[in-house]
Amino acid sequence: MDRLSGKVAVITGGGSGLGEAMSRRFADEGAVVILTDRNAAAGEAVAADIAATLAGSNSGSARFIEQDVRSAEDWARVMDDVVKQNGGVDILVNNAGVFGTGGSQNIEDMTLDEWRFVQEINLEGVFLGCQAAIKPMKVRGGGSIVNISSIAGLRGTKDLTAYGASKGGVRQLTKSVALHCGRSGYHIRCNSIHPGMVPTPLGNDVLVHGWGDLETGVANRTKAVPLGELGTPDDVAWAALFLASDESRHVTGSELVVDGGATA
Ligand SMILES: NC(=O)c1ccc[n+]([C@@H]2O[C@H](COP(=O)([O-])OP(=O)(O)OC[C@H]3O[C@@H](n4cnc5c(N)ncnc54)[C@H](O)[C@@H]3O)[C@@H](O)[C@H]2O)c1
């Protein structure tokens, strides 16, 4: 229950799905969690619920800051707020993401607007996050950045071209950040996580996009998982916990696949 005791963690997209599960798990493990999201109502509700759950316990807390990860100004405001109010930043999870607007992501039909929408949130948002976190982490003497990619960043996706490219970019960006920070002696680690299909609002949109309806999508994707079931948000949260904590002190530039064996 204290694997992140004394750590300050910023988690983007904390209002839903994997980000919500990570916010709950990290706070439960003693972290001061600052969850951000562009959906203020959802983020506020998760933070309030975590605070209520932790009432009476001595460690772990959560609060919400509204943020659009596409905005450099928002990143500066968030980091400034966290340093002022919480004394520094130890952990950043770049989790916020979208699969697209629902338009075609077939390479022949996809619009440039669709492509840019996905890259701006999923890839540029992670770039801005890494850049914004390094400065306060350097002051702190180290830190851990966890970037949420996808198995779509490891292999091709015929009808999710923009999404897959953004997640492949996150995988590559992660390694460059890891090398730069490692070689610079910052004691800042950077790793990526590659979840398989997890039913969340985004995951369900992908299933419907691929198979037309949710039931068919779940059935077909489940068949592709050797462990015989789709993952849960908490499966990913446990993996993120390891990479965020000091238990992974010698792990950087790595890619942790959480997919029930789907890509094995
Ligand atoms: N669910 C899956 O099957 C799956 C699989 C692999 C990877 N992922 C990745 O995990 C991450 C979380 O996905 P999820 O399934 O929990 O989705 P979700 O839709 O449940 O949650 C995503 C959250 O990100 C927020 N968000 C979106 N755009 C934002 C922006 N511009 N600024 C700030 N917040 C923004 C949303 O408001 C939402 O709260 C994403 O990066 C996604 O690509 C998900």
The ligand as a Gaussian input file, in Angstrom:
#p B3LYP/6-31G(d) Opt

LIG

0 1
 N       -8.606000       1.132000     -24.082000
 C       -7.755000       0.498000     -24.880000
 O       -8.071000      -0.561000     -25.453000
 C       -6.366000       1.032000     -25.090000
 C       -5.417000       0.175000     -25.679000
 C       -4.133000       0.663000     -25.910000
 C       -3.808000       1.950000     -25.542000
 N       -4.755000       2.762000     -24.993000
 C       -4.354000       4.135000     -24.648000
 O       -4.609000       4.377000     -23.293000
 C       -4.844000       5.771000     -23.095000
 C       -6.119000       5.958000     -22.295000
 O       -7.195000       5.444000     -23.071000
 P       -8.564000       4.940000     -22.423000
 O       -8.893000       3.670000     -23.076000
 O       -8.498000       5.030000     -20.964000
 O       -9.549000       6.051000     -23.031000
 P      -10.731000       6.909000     -22.385000
 O      -11.458000       7.480000     -23.534000
 O      -11.465000       6.090000     -21.378000
 O       -9.957000       8.058000     -21.606000
 C       -9.160000       8.997000     -22.282000
 C       -9.168000      10.275000     -21.467000
 O       -8.305000      11.218000     -22.135000
 C       -8.947000      12.488000     -22.113000
 N       -8.456000      13.304000     -23.224000
 C       -8.666000      13.099000     -24.554000
 N       -8.103000      14.090000     -25.245000
 C       -7.516000      14.933000     -24.355000
 C       -6.775000      16.130000     -24.461000
 N       -6.548000      16.700000     -25.655000
 N       -6.300000      16.711000     -23.338000
 C       -6.554000      16.159000     -22.135000
 N       -7.282000      15.036000     -21.954000
 C       -7.744000      14.426000     -23.062000
 C      -10.431000      12.164000     -22.259000
 O      -11.241000      13.247000     -21.819000
 C      -10.564000      10.917000     -21.392000
 O      -10.874000      11.252000     -20.042000
 C       -4.880000       6.387000     -24.485000
 O       -3.639000       6.981000     -24.784000
 C       -5.126000       5.196000     -25.390000
 O       -4.661000       5.398000     -26.690000
 C       -6.020000       2.331000     -24.738000

